[in-house]
Amino acid sequence: MIRRATTDDLGAVMTLLHEFDPTTAEAGVVPLLADDTHGVIWVTDSGDGIDGYAVVTWGWSVEAGGPEALLDEIYVRDRNSGTGTALVEHVIGDCRARGITRIFLETEADNAAARRLYGRLGFAVEDSVWMVRAL
């Protein structure tokens, strides 16, 4: 089952987030569990507990003429089970329902498995390169 994570899920979500990226800060997660002002966290719940998540945050695009989303992170414990596909499809459906015009995501250039998954789900590689500056 895929459902929206709530504040009651903080411990389980943080455990999974740290499996994927040990540097994830709780301060970046709590607002996403409280309401959907900044984004949403979707979780997969097998009945035995949360075993996957997708973090989606909101943005605005002048060139696209409206809201866009960033699939910031996705992680499932049981890979190759269809859970990741179901989670991304859920994110796409939710974004469509919210009137979001496009979804971005980032993968490492050498992560061929992830790139194949996203390609099958309609994501395309762009020529642009993201740059970052910490503040």
JOBEL-V244830 format. One record per residue. N is the residue number from 1. PSI is psi in degrees with one decimal (* if undefined). Layout:
BEGIN
N_PSI, N_PSI
END
This chain:
BEGIN
1_137.1, 2_131.5, 3_163.5, 4_133.5, 5_146.9, 6_176.3, 7_-27.2, 8_-18.4, 9_2.8, 10_-49.6, 11_-47.7, 12_-39.9, 13_-43.2, 14_-37.8, 15_-47.9, 16_-43.5, 17_-40.5, 18_-24.9, 19_-38.9, 20_-44.6, 21_101.6, 22_-13.4, 23_-2.0, 24_131.0, 25_134.0, 26_-33.1, 27_-25.8, 28_-14.0, 29_-42.4, 30_-47.0, 31_-29.6, 32_-23.1, 33_-25.9, 34_-44.9, 35_-178.7, 36_26.7, 37_-44.5, 38_-15.8, 39_-163.8, 40_151.5, 41_122.5, 42_140.6, 43_152.1, 44_130.7, 45_110.7, 46_-2.1, 47_-25.3, 48_7.3, 49_174.3, 50_128.6, 51_10.5, 52_162.5, 53_159.9, 54_128.6, 55_123.4, 56_129.4, 57_158.0, 58_149.3, 59_-176.8, 60_139.5, 61_123.6, 62_-45.3, 63_-30.3, 64_-11.4, 65_28.1, 66_-157.9, 67_146.7, 68_168.4, 69_155.9, 70_119.3, 71_90.3, 72_-42.1, 73_148.9, 74_138.3, 75_132.6, 76_139.9, 77_-42.7, 78_85.3, 79_156.3, 80_26.9, 81_-3.9, 82_-8.3, 83_-42.7, 84_-42.6, 85_-47.1, 86_-39.2, 87_-46.1, 88_-41.4, 89_-37.3, 90_-44.7, 91_-45.8, 92_-46.0, 93_-42.6, 94_-42.1, 95_-42.2, 96_-45.2, 97_-27.7, 98_-2.1, 99_20.0, 100_136.6, 101_-26.5, 102_158.4, 103_131.8, 104_156.2, 105_164.4, 106_135.8, 107_157.2, 108_144.2, 109_-31.1, 110_8.5, 111_74.5, 112_-38.1, 113_-46.0, 114_-41.2, 115_-35.6, 116_-45.5, 117_-52.1, 118_-37.4, 119_-43.0, 120_-27.7, 121_10.6, 122_3.1, 123_143.9, 124_148.0, 125_135.5, 126_160.2, 127_-16.5, 128_154.8, 129_128.1, 130_142.7, 131_158.8, 132_149.9, 133_121.6, 134_141.8, 135_*
END
